[in-house]
Amino acid sequence: MSSERKSTKGTSEKKKQCVKETKVTNQFKKMMDEALEATQKVLEQRQKDLSGKGWDADKQKEFFKIFGVEGHSIITIDSEEEKKKAMDADPSSPFDPYIEKRNITAHEFMQEGVDRLLFIFKKISTTIDEGNKDPILIGNFFNKIDSDKGSASVTADQTSFLDPERYAEILRINIFQNFVCKPLMGVNSQASTLCHELSHFYRSGENGRDGGMGTEDMPTKGGYSKLKNYPTFATELKESKNQYVFKNSYNIERYFEILL
């Protein structure tokens, strides 16, 4: 199993009050339904932005501003050579096993990635299975808001070589305290957090057509730690024009920090 990924940016002064109100199952479900609605809007907007009609000069400039990489740049980070370098440098960390054999641009990489995230998104819900005996499992979400471990987490390998038709029954996302008081959309929001988590799921299938984006919480060395400044590292990747912005979940999250 891969190590657990977490989204932990920020806390709220109203956290205790929010958590108290959300412990009850129906309140948790209501919160997640609203978060899912917002996430769908954000994902669909980014799908439009990356489409042939939407990919205009302004969207290209925005793309570069967020990632520090031009949309026409050829992406090499999923090549066999790059994967070997990453494994040799940090063999203890999990890595997306998918090997990209095509020459695709950063624009195409994100376009395909958003399509996959939307596919996963449409498979998850807060529908409660009558046969479910776990009181904290609400649809595809674990209600763990009593825990201060962060905002949310998943194990990325849940989609690795998994039949996409089984996503609904297999995929699980843990929801922690920090998630509760976040705004629905925008910077450090519930929508961007869920996009962050969906991006973790590993790729599989022909040309990586299934799964998420195979991202990690970087830097990965030594495993996840609250002592690491993940947002600062994301900014450093962008400013150095490093292509690993497309494999770092905190950089990917920033693309979905939009208000509609």
C-alpha positions in Angstrom: 0.0 0.0 0.0 1.2 3.5 -0.6 1.7 6.0 2.2 -1.2 8.3 3.1 -1.4 11.6 1.4 -2.8 14.6 3.2 -3.9 18.2 2.4 -3.2 20.3 5.4 -3.0 24.0 4.4 -4.4 26.2 7.1 -6.8 26.1 10.0 -9.7 28.2 11.0 -10.5 30.1 14.2 -14.0 28.8 13.9 -12.8 25.2 13.6 -14.1 24.0 17.0 -17.5 25.4 16.3 -17.6 24.0 12.8 -16.4 20.6 13.9 -19.1 20.4 16.6 -21.8 21.2 14.1 -20.6 18.7 11.5 -20.1 15.6 13.7 -23.6 14.4 13.1 -24.0 12.2 10.0 -26.6 14.3 8.2 -24.6 17.5 8.7 -21.5 15.9 7.4 -23.4 14.6 4.4 -24.8 18.1 3.8 -21.3 19.6 3.9 -19.9 17.0 1.5 -22.8 17.4 -0.9 -22.2 21.1 -1.1 -18.4 20.5 -1.5 -19.0 18.1 -4.3 -21.3 20.5 -6.1 -18.6 23.2 -5.9 -15.9 20.8 -7.0 -17.9 19.7 -10.0 -18.3 23.4 -11.1 -14.5 24.0 -10.7 -13.5 20.8 -12.6 -16.0 21.6 -15.4 -14.7 25.1 -15.7 -11.1 24.0 -16.0 -12.2 21.4 -18.6 -13.7 24.3 -20.6 -10.6 26.4 -20.1 -8.4 23.7 -21.5 -10.6 22.9 -24.4 -9.9 24.0 -28.0 -12.4 26.9 -27.7 -11.4 27.9 -24.2 -7.6 27.7 -24.6 -7.2 31.4 -25.5 -4.3 33.8 -24.8 -5.7 34.7 -21.4 -6.0 31.1 -20.3 -2.5 30.3 -21.5 -1.1 33.3 -19.5 -3.0 32.1 -16.4 -1.7 28.6 -16.9 1.9 29.9 -17.0 1.3 32.1 -14.0 0.1 29.1 -11.9 2.6 26.5 -13.1 5.6 28.5 -14.4 5.7 26.2 -17.4 4.4 27.1 -20.9 1.4 25.0 -22.2 3.4 24.0 -25.3 6.3 22.6 -23.3 6.8 18.8 -23.8 6.4 16.9 -20.5 9.1 14.4 -19.7 8.5 13.7 -16.0 6.5 10.5 -16.6 9.2 9.0 -18.8 10.9 5.8 -17.8 14.2 7.7 -17.5 12.8 10.3 -15.1 11.0 7.6 -13.1 14.2 5.7 -12.6 16.0 8.9 -11.5 13.3 9.6 -8.9 13.3 6.1 -7.6 17.1 6.0 -7.3 17.1 9.4 -5.5 14.4 8.4 -3.0 13.6 4.6 -3.1 11.5 4.7 0.0 8.8 7.0 -1.5 5.9 5.6 -3.6 5.7 6.8 -7.2 3.1 6.5 -9.9 4.0 3.4 -11.9 2.6 4.8 -15.1 5.3 5.3 -17.9 4.4 7.9 -20.5 5.6 6.9 -24.0 4.0 9.8 -25.9 5.3 13.3 -26.5 2.6 15.3 -24.9 2.6 19.0 -23.9 1.9 20.5 -20.5 -1.5 21.7 -21.9 -2.4 18.1 -23.0 -1.1 16.7 -19.7 -3.5 18.9 -17.7 -6.3 18.5 -20.2 -6.2 14.8 -20.0 -5.7 15.0 -16.2 -8.8 17.1 -15.7 -10.8 14.7 -17.8 -9.7 11.8 -15.6 -10.4 13.7 -12.4 -13.9 14.5 -13.6 -14.4 10.8 -14.5 -13.4 9.8 -10.9 -15.5 12.6 -9.5 -18.6 11.3 -11.2 -18.1 7.9 -9.6 -18.0 9.1 -6.0 -20.9 10.4 -3.8 -22.3 10.6 -0.3 -24.9 7.9 -1.1 -25.1 5.6 2.0 -25.0 1.9 1.2 -27.7 0.1 3.2 -25.3 -2.7 3.8 -22.6 -0.4 5.2 -21.9 -1.2 8.9 -19.2 1.5 9.3 -20.9 4.5 11.0 -18.2 7.0 9.8 -18.3 5.9 6.2 -20.7 8.2 4.2 -20.6 7.1 0.6 -17.0 7.4 -0.4 -16.0 9.6 2.5 -14.8 8.8 6.0 -16.0 11.3 8.6 -12.9 11.8 10.6 -13.4 15.5 11.6 -12.5 14.7 15.2 -9.0 14.2 13.9 -6.6 17.2 13.5 -4.4 15.2 11.0 -5.1 17.8 8.3 -7.8 18.5 5.7 -8.1 15.2 3.7 -6.2 12.2 2.6 -6.2 9.2 0.3 -4.0 6.3 -0.5 -3.0 7.0 -4.1 -2.8 3.3 -5.2 -6.6 2.8 -4.9 -6.9 3.3 -8.7 -3.8 1.4 -9.7 -4.9 -1.2 -12.2 -8.4 -1.0 -10.8 -11.4 -1.4 -13.2 -12.9 2.1 -13.4 -16.3 0.6 -13.0 -15.3 -0.3 -9.4 -14.3 3.2 -8.4 -17.6 3.9 -6.7 -17.3 0.8 -4.4 -13.5 1.0 -3.7 -12.4 4.7 -3.6 -12.2 6.3 -0.1 -11.4 9.8 1.0 -10.7 10.7 4.6 -12.1 14.1 5.7 -10.4 15.7 8.7 -10.9 18.9 10.9 -9.2 21.4 8.7 -11.6 20.7 5.8 -14.7 21.7 7.7 -14.3 25.5 7.9 -12.8 26.0 4.5 -14.7 28.1 1.9 -16.4 26.1 -0.8 -14.3 27.6 -3.6 -11.2 29.7 -4.1 -7.9 29.6 -2.3 -7.4 26.8 0.2 -11.0 25.7 -0.3 -13.0 22.5 0.0 -13.2 22.2 -3.8 -9.4 22.7 -4.4 -8.7 20.2 -1.5 -10.9 17.5 -3.1 -9.1 18.2 -6.5 -5.8 17.8 -4.7 -6.9 14.4 -3.3 -8.3 13.2 -6.6 -5.0 14.1 -8.3 -3.2 11.6 -6.0 -4.8 8.5 -7.5 -2.4 6.5 -9.7 -2.8 6.3 -13.5 -3.3 3.0 -15.4 -4.8 1.7 -18.6 -3.7 2.4 -22.2 -1.9 5.8 -22.4 -2.8 6.3 -18.8 -6.4 6.9 -19.6 -7.6 5.7 -16.1 -6.9 7.0 -12.6 -5.9 10.5 -11.5 -2.7 12.3 -12.1 -0.3 10.2 -9.9 0.7 13.2 -7.8 2.7 13.2 -4.5 2.9 15.6 -1.6 6.4 17.0 -2.3 9.0 16.9 -1.0 8.4 13.2 -0.5 11.7 12.2 1.2 11.1 11.0 4.8 7.3 10.7 4.2 4.6 13.1 5.2 5.3 15.5 8.0 3.5 18.6 9.4 7.0 20.1 9.8 7.4 20.4 6.0 6.4 23.6 4.3 4.6 22.1 1.3 3.2 25.4 -0.1 6.6 27.0 -0.1 8.1 24.0 -1.9 5.3 24.3 -4.5 6.2 27.9 -5.0 9.8 27.1 -5.4 9.0 24.4 -8.1 6.9 27.0 -10.0 9.5 29.7 -9.8 12.3 27.4 -11.0 10.0 26.3 -13.9 10.4 22.7 -12.8 8.1 20.3 -14.6 7.5 18.5 -11.3 4.8 21.1 -10.7 2.6 18.6 -12.6 3.4 15.8 -10.2 3.1 17.8 -7.0 -0.4 17.8 -5.6 0.1 21.3 -4.0 0.9 22.8 -7.4 -2.0 21.0 -9.0 -4.4 22.2 -6.3 -3.6 25.8 -7.2 -5.0 25.3 -10.6 -8.4 24.7 -9.0 -8.3 27.6 -6.6 -10.8 29.6 -8.6 -14.1 31.4 -7.7 -17.1 31.0 -10.0 
